[in-house]
Amino acid sequence: MNQIHNLFKNKNKNILCIYFTAGFPYLNSTEEIIKILQDLPVDLIEIGIPYSDPLSDGMIIQKSNQIALSNGMNISLLFDQIEKIKEKIKIPIILMGYYNQFYQFRENKFLKNCKKSGISGLILPDLPVDIFLQKYQNIFKKYFLSMIFLITPKTNSSRISMLSKISDGFLYIVSSSSTTGSSNSFGEEQISFFKRIKKLSLDIPKLIGFGIKDKKTFDLACKYANGGIIGSSFIQSLDKDKLKKSIIKYIKSIIFDY
Amino acid sequence: MKYFVDKNGYYGEFGGAFIPEMLHYNIIEIEHKYKELITSDEYQKLYKKLLKNYVGRPTPLYFCKKYSDQYNARIYLKREDLNYTGSHKINNAIGQALLAKKLEKKKVIAETGAGQHGVATATICALMHLECIIFMGEKDIQRQYSNVIRMKSLGAEVNPVLSGDKTLKDAVNEAIRYWINHPESYYLMGSTVGPHPYPQMVADIQSIISEEIKTQLRKIEGHPDPNYVIACIGGGSNAAGSFYHFLDNDSVTLVAVEAAGLGLTTKKTAASIHCGTKGILHGSMTFVLQDKDGQVIPAYSISPGLDYPGIGPMFANLFVKKRVNFLSSTDEEALLAGYELTRLEGIIPALESAHALAALKKIPFQKEDVVVITLSGRGDKDINVYNKFFLKLSNNESNT
């Protein structure tokens, strides 16, 4: 059992997952951000591996990727940084990147490094399902790593059912057809999509992402799923010079009673 | 048909559809509808009719007397530059716009580097009453401004791309991101790149070029197959169209010419086959200019239509299977070749096509060899670059 399974075993609602880009705002901020977040009411951390061509990401994450790359962040360094603090990490960590990064690093080596650094899961949004099943599913199992798949309002019911079965840990519900940070608010279309998913009674925890930017949208995500993932608006809130203060302030704005 | 796409969208180990879930529905929809459409008589009739009456096809296969004497072979130019809108891109724009119509899309988006694909798309959108949004790197907007004016005149919205290196690769990124946010639109991709079925679709549609070459050669030379077909290659639409009907005939030597930029060893290059490694770019497995972490390295070429850090998956396979010979031409070699054609034959080639012409110096032809070079576009858009180079040349000549 990996840490994501443990998390959902002990807590099945109001899960707060925070996404940030490794190496942003500065090269060594990854360790600091993890430590700050885990002392706050944050349940799960998703770390983005900066990429030159992040196709699913909107301007805010793209920009953080560029800055992180110019700061000198790379995958080896990120694994080193996480491994160094792995004994101190109390909450599950997921890595998010693009398939080309995973492929260039050599997949086996990447997965071994995940295991060594205490990573619990991966999100590779452009990895085709058939390739995952043929080439990687067994290795993921061997290393107790979760592979998290995305579904969107355009994903039909049979595909949702298939993705919920091969996804491990949780299913990532993309609130609307958009890149990250693009949605304004949850409208009728999103709500009816969330209701549709809820009705399907899928046998896997679900987190809603894309478009969660404040308490209101987070609470809605918690109403229709096990919780929500916040990325762009968190990144936008980071103050390089007052990192801890800005993170505390942001998380407080999402969880008022903290 | 051993070099064509398999049922899963792969050319050997290359191709596929490496796309986020947000695009899954759109891609599947296109794949299904395209299969249905390409075999329909109605589509074929309409496509051919527009090519004939709107574009002006067939384009001539022009025998270059002086060029032939110079290079000791029988050299023909396939004049795609004489297509309406000035390049081969219009063939693909028409074929895909008909598909967009079939899918009942109201809005078309496209990326462009040199602007030729943008102009072709804007043209066909005006003809078919489709809203048109073109993504173009800010650097390319400055380099190819005449085409920007043409696109705008045709009613297209030209969106400057400010991300990355502000060239073609980034224009594709932005177009894909826009498509994710606006799945109701149709993405009219301009080259044999991107997720399956785009590489196949663009190659199929552009195959009109090699189909005509065969017919024309049969009439002129008494034989449909040349000894050589030479084409420049960035993403690969022009080369795919030129090679298509010759791929399974090993007696025809196929030569694709990449843009070496300042040179293959300078890191200022666009030669993805020569300098790239296997990886994923814009949804397909191919050869990519990238570092060891998989970060894409910006491509460089004097020609905005060729400075793309990848190549269509079909060509990655043709390279690995050794079916196509890959050569490269530097900026300077291309400019000199463009100058030579201009002065010898009175034809100003697009900078992209000039790269293919530069390869003539690198191939040891036999006197009776029949050589076809596709002139993918005309050089009006590049006239300022040529002019600067020609002035420099004449200054150097007068100083010596």
Interface residues (C-beta under 8 A of the other chain):
Chain A: Y51 S52 D53 L55 S56 D57 G58 Q62 L69 N74 I75 Y98 Y99 N100 Q101 Y103 Q104 F105 P125 D126 L127 P128 D130 I131 F149 L150 I151 T152 K154 T155 N156 R159 L163 V174 S177 S178 T179 S182
Chain B: N8 G16 A17 F18 I19 P20 E21 M22 H24 Y25 N26 S163 G164 K169 N173 I176 R177 I180 N181 P183 T277 G279 I280 L281 H282 G283 V288 Q290 K292 D293 G294 Q295 V296
